Amino acid sequence: MKKTAAAVTAAMLLLAGLPVSAEDGIMTLRLSAYQQNFSRDMLADGDITVPGGLYIDNYSGINKLRVVLTSDAPLHLDNGDFAWDTSDPEKKDVLALFKSYSTAMYTQKSLIDGSENIASFIGQENLEKGRFILNGEINQEGAPLVRFDLRIPADTPCGDYSCGISTFVLTEEIDGKIYNTPDFYAYSEAGQLTAGKDILLQPMPVSVYLRGDVNCDEKVAVEDAQAALLYYTAAVVSHQELSDDESAELLGTKSIHAAQKAADASADGSFDIEDPQGILLYYTMGLTGQTASWSDIFGE
């Protein structure tokens, strides 16, 4: 059975864009979802589906855009479509983000190459010069351009995942000529935008974790308590600025975001000495045949 986050409706998602984190004021295409961290307890009853969207931060003008949304297996991006303005029942074919456009087409699956979740957008056409323009006209500030459902299958292993925008370029030779077909392109009035330079593509991190399972090996063991203690000593007691590689070495996994969530065994949103102690106690209780319970350990 699927559980859908009923607390947030599509209308709320359109009216209140998710937090902006674009760097240095550069126009950014950003994926975000209502929830991005999922515990195994949450997945116990089946798949979880939450609403998400593709946002444009620091908008400075786009007249052509093509994106192919991707997700690490086994995550899925379902029910994709352009976000439409629902503020007035009389309005039809009005995008939530832009006031005017020529074509906005979302394709769940390509019939040509198997690509999924393809959004193609073209701005308003200038009849005098035959160009596509948009003039930066925004309909609803903070609204997504595209919305989708992020689905986390119940059997998703613990770890860090990512949903993003494909930059794959298909190269084909036809009749002796080389043709390149990019998954992503964007144009402004000034010309084509270069990803990473003129426009940033910001993926969405997603973590699945088991409470107390710091090294993300699907079980709570003494190694998890040791890893949590080492990480606590370095990051909290010694106030070290740890790199991702250093954090991964201490935590025993490259999935450092899932590990950090799992290390907060008390689930109180902070990481202190009680967390590694609690993990060790949880493991010891199971080892001695007792019923291990986080609620008993932390008095929940």
Beta strands, then each sheet from edge to edge (+ up, - down):
strand 1: 3-4
strand 2: 28-33
strand 3: 37-39
strand 4: 48-57
strand 5: 64-71
strand 6: 76-82
strand 7: 103-109
strand 8: 116-122
strand 9: 124-126
strand 10: 131-133
strand 11: 146-152
strand 12: 159-165
strand 13: 169-174
strand 14: 177-182
strand 15: 185-188
strand 16: 191-192
strand 17: 200-202
strand 18: 204-209
sheet 1: 1+ 4+ 2- 17-
sheet 2: 1+ 4+ 11- 6+
sheet 3: 3+ 18+ 12- 5+ 8- 7+
sheet 4: 3+ 18+ 12- 5+ 15- 16+
sheet 5: 9+ 10-
sheet 6: 13+ 14-
end
